[in-house]
Amino acid sequence: MEQRRRTQTAGWYHETQRSLHGGLPLDPHADTHRDRFLLGIDAYANASLRRALEGRKDVFDMSLAAYRVFFPESVKVSREVTLSLYDRLSTALTVAQVTGVQTLCSHYAARLTPLPSPDASRQSNTRLTQITQYARQLASQPTLITRHGLQQLLEVGLSVADIVTFTQIIGFVSYQARVITGISALAGRPVAVIPAFPAVDDAPAENFPPPSSAWVSHLPPVQTTEATPLQLDILDQSHPDARLLPYYLLLAHDAAALREQSGIVNGILYAEAGLKDSQRELAALVVSRINGCGESANTHAEDFLQLTADRLTVNRLWLGVPDAMAVDNTDNQQQQRLIIRLVATLTRSPERFGPQDLQPLLAEGFSIAEILDVILATALTGWTNRLMQTLGSTDTPTLQ
């Protein structure tokens, strides 16, 4: 299926083919940025935003390192690693289009264009169609993904390691889109967009509060007795109990990706300065509630309660974001309501997020650095949600 030009937006719509009309990407400089994570948006920062970005330089450095892990200049395909560079960039472009962020679409289209497309066999077409459909669903509405979807990926030839990398890529580009959109808004520059997928409904209220059962992987995790020294080392860096936790053991199939992702998690959610810890936890809780990630929602709800003892806000979030917005006008509750509103907009519709969404927080006295932290926590939680709620769940058997 060819890409179709939408003249009213000067955007490219990608399905399964890589060729662009005339061979040109949307932006002739889309693949020339030195920083392939921020894609040059930091060049528009004023002095206050530059200081805020510098304060989170470690996060952006690790994010760029993660980009290089997922999208190197070449990928050696093997029996266990069948996810080619074409597959990776095609997936990234699909996710970028779901978010509607044109800068991101242009970049991944520019990187995809020179690559040879897969052969035209029925098997290859079926494989690419399945990959594209899965990426589109997971990027737009994670609750659409079931164990049957994972089974279909296995059936078209993806290995367990492929599926882990594939899911990480979908989560990473979703994260990248929201970071770019958020920083663009902080710089006073709404990002150029193409029509994105319609905003989806929040996860059903009847799913919350979720059960507190242990998370079980849908796919076979790495066995510590068979793990490589590198895998064990990265597991130990990721979490004190990572060798015992199925979530980390599964992600260890792509140890390089786990290393960068864990570093980003620690850099954003456990930063020693900036936004209050309780406000970071609130942002992560709201994202998880919208996306329907029960395991993550429980974790962040528990941490938020330990920091604030504010059970009313948690109970209202279980009912839904609108209920959580209906809070009393105390100073603390007002700040929470503003955070919830920003997080909800950025999570649901990043293509609609702009400077206007920041003004209420600025008027309330939030600093640029604190708002950047809200944006980063929101974007990151969307990434981890997509890993946790699709690669496993509570009390479910493992696929073979």
N, C-alpha and C positions, 0 to 999 in steps of 0.2 A: 504494500500500500504506500503510495507516495505521500510526501508531506504536502499539506495544502496551505497556500498563502492566504492569510486573512488580511486583506488590504486595509481594512478600517483600523487595524492596530499595528500594521507593519510587523506582525509576529508570525512565527513559524509554528505550525502544529505538527508534532512528531507522533507517529504511531510506531511503525516497526522499521522504517527505512531511514537511512542517514543522509541521502543526497539533498542538497539545498539548491533552490532555483538559481542557476548561474554559478553555483559553487561558492556563494558568498554568505557568511554569517550575518546576523542582524547588525552587529557592531564589528567593523574591521579590526578593532583593537581588543576584541573580546578575549583573545587568547594570549595577549602580550603583557598582561599584568604580572609584575614581579611577585606579588602576593596573590596567589590563586584562591585564597580563602575569602578575604575581604573584597577582592576584585576592584581595588582602587577607591572604594567609597570613603575610606579614611582621609583621602586627600581634601575632602570638603569640610573637615572638622575645624571648628574654631578653637580658640585657646583652651576653653573649659573642657570641650569634648576631647581634645588631644591629651590633656592631662588625665582624663578618665580612661581613655584607651591605653595610655602608657601604664596606668595602674593595673590593668589587666593584660599586660603584654605577655605574661606567661600563658594565659589562656589562648590568646591568638597565635602564639608560637606553636602551641600543641595542636591547635586546630589546623594550622597549615601543615604540620607534620602528619596529621591524620589524613588530610587531603592527599598528600604524597603517597601514603600507604595505600589508599583506595584507588588512586588514579596515577600510577607511575607512568613513565614514558613508554614502558612496554611490560607485558605480562607473559610469563612462560606458562603455557597451558600444559597440564599433565593429566594423568588419570584421576587424581584427587582434586586437582584445581582446574576445572573446566570453564570457570567464569573468565572470559577473555576481556581484554581492554575494551573492545567494542561493546560487550555485554554490560560492563561497568558504566561506561559513558552513556550508553543508550538508556540505562536505568536512571542515571543522574538527570538526563534531559527529561525523561518522563516525570520524575519527581518535581523538577523545576517548573514544568508546565502546570502541574497540579497546583503549585503555590502561586503561579501567575507572575512571578518576579522576572521581568524581561532580561535584566542584567545576567541573571543566572542561566536563563535559557540560551542567551547568546553565547555565553562562555562554553557551556557544554556542547552546544551545536558546533561551535568552532573547533573544539577538540575532536568531536566525532567525525566531522566532515572528511578528513584525509584518510580515515581508516577503511580498509576493504570490508564490505558487508559480508555477512555469512552466506554460505551457498544457498541456493534456492530449493533445496530438497524439502520434501514434506516434513521430515523429522526436524530439520533446522527451523523451518517456519513455525511448527508447532511449539518448539522450545522457546523461540523468541516471543511468540504471542503469549505464551503462559507467563514468561518473565515480565513482559510489559504489563499485562493485566494485573498481576500480583502487585507490582510496584505501584501502579496507579491506585489500587484499592488501599494498600497500606499507607500510602502518602496522604490520601484524602480522608479515609475513615478507618482507623485501625480495627474497630469492632467488626468490620466486614470479614476479616481474616479468620479462618477456622483451621482446625487440624487437617481438614480435607485439602485446603490450599497448600499446606506444606507437603502433603502426600503427593499432590500433583507436581510439585517441583521435583520431588524425588523421582517420579515416574518419567519426567522428561530429561533426566540424566544429571541433575545437579547433585553433587555430593553433600554430605552434612557440612563440611568445611565451606563449600560454595554457598550454601543457604545462610550460614552465619555471616559470611562476608557480604552477601547480597542484602541481607536485612540491615547490617551495619551501614551500608551505603545509603539505603533508603532513609534511615534515621539521620545519618550525617547530613545529607543534602536538605532534609527538612529543617534541621538545626541551622545550617548555613543560610538558608533562605530567610529565616526569621531574624538571625543576627544581622544580616545585610539590611533587611527592611527596617529593623529597629535603629541601627546606627544611621541609616539614611534619614529617618525621622528626627533623630537627635541633631543631625546636621542641617535640619530644615529643608531637606530635599526628599519629597515623596518619590519612591522608586517608580521607574517606568514599568508598566504592567501589561500583560496580555490577559484575555479572559481566562480566569481560573475556573476550577470546578465550583459548583454552587456550594455555599456554606452548608455543612451538614449539622444535623441535630446533635445535641449533647447525648452522651450515653444515658440509657433509661434509668430513671430514679430507683426502679425496683431492684437494680443491681447493687445498690448501696444502702447501708454499709456492707462492704464485701466480707466474706468469711475470712478468718485469720489463718487458714490452712497454709501449709508450706508450699512454696512454688516448686513445681515439677517440670522438668524439661520435656518437650515433645520429641526431642531428638537425642540420640546417644551422646552424652557428654564425654569429654576427655577423661580417661582413667589415669589417676595419678601414678599408678604403677607403670603405665606405658607412656607417660608424658615425657617430652624432651626437657633437658635442663633449661632451655629458654622458656618453655611454657611454664615450668614450675617457678622460675624466677619472676616472670611477669604476674603469675597468680599471686605470689607473695607480695608483690608491689601493689596489687590492686585492692586487696582487702585482707585483714588479718586472718579471716576464716575462709578465704577463697578456695582452699583445697577441699573444703567440706561442703561448699555451696554449689548446687547444680547450675545455677545461673552463670557463675564465673567459669565453672568447668566446661560449660557448653561454649561460651565465648572464647575460651582458650583455643578452640579450633583455628581461630585467626588471632594468634598471640600478639602480632604487631598492632592490629586494630585495637585489641583490648588494652594494650599498654597506653596508647594515646587517649582512648576514650576514658579510661580510669583517671588519667592525669587531668583531663578536662573536667570530669565530675568533681574531683578534689579541688581544682582551681576555682570552680564556680560556686559549688554548694558549701564549701568549707573555707572560704576566704576569711582571713582574720580581720579585714577592714571593709568598710563600705556599708552595704545594706544590713539591717538587723537580721540575725539568724532566723527569727520568727517570721519575718517578711519573706525571706527566701523560701522557707518551708511552706508558707501560705501560697506563694506563686506556684511551687511544684505541686501542691495539693490541688489547686484549681485546674491546672493542666491535666493532671491524672484523672480528675473527676470528669472533665469534658471528654477526654479520649476514652474513658471507660477502663482504665488500667487499675484494677482493684488492688493488686499487690502493692504497686507504687503508692496509690492513694492511702492505703492503710499505713504504710511506713511514714509518709510525710504527715499524715494526720496525728500519729503518735508523737512524732517529734515536735509538731506545732503545739500539741497539748502540753507536752513537757515544758515548753518554753513559755506558754501563755495561760494554760488552764482554761482556755476559751472554748469550752465545749459547745456553746451556742452556735458559734460560727461554723464549726465542723458539722454539727447536726443539720444546719441550714444548707450547707454545701451538699450533704447527702441527698437532700430534696432537690437541689438544683442551683445553678449559679444565680438565677433571678431571686431565689429565696435568700441566698447569702448576701445579695446586694441590698436587701430590705433590712438594714441595720439601724440602730440608734445613731444619732449625730454627735456622739462623743468624739473627741479628737482622734482617739485610737481607732475607733470603728470607722470614722471617715477615711482615715488613711488606708485601712484594710479594704474598704469598698472601692477606693480609687485603684488600688493594686489589682483587685479582682477584675475590674472593668478593663484595665489595660491588658492583663494576661489573657482574658477571654477573647478580646479582639485579635490579638496577635496570634493566638492559638487557632482560632476558627478561620480567620480571613487575613493572612499576612499581606495579601495584595491590596487590602483596603487600609492598612495601617499607615498612619502618617503623622506629621507634626501635631495635628489637632488632638491626637490621642494622648499626647504628652502634657498638654497644657494644664489639665486639672492637677497633675502631680507637681508640676513646677509651681503652680499657684499655691499649693498646700505646703511648699517649702522643701520638697525633695530636691536633692542636688542632681546634677547630670550624672555623676558617678553612681549614685544610688539607683537612678532610673536605668542606667546601663546594666546594673546588676539584676534588676527585675527582668530585663530583656534577655539576658544571658541565662538566667534560671528557667525562664519560660521556654526558650529555644532548646536548652539541654534536656529538660524533662520530656519534651516531645520526642526526642531521640531515644531516651531510655525507655519510655512507654512503648515505642514501636518494637523494641527488642523484647521486653518482658512479656507483653501481652500477646505476642504472636509466636514466640519460640517456646512458650510453655504456659502453664496455668496451675491451678491448684487441683491436686488429686486426679491427675490424668495419666494414663499409661504412655509409655514412650513408643514412638513410631520406629520401625526397623527398616 
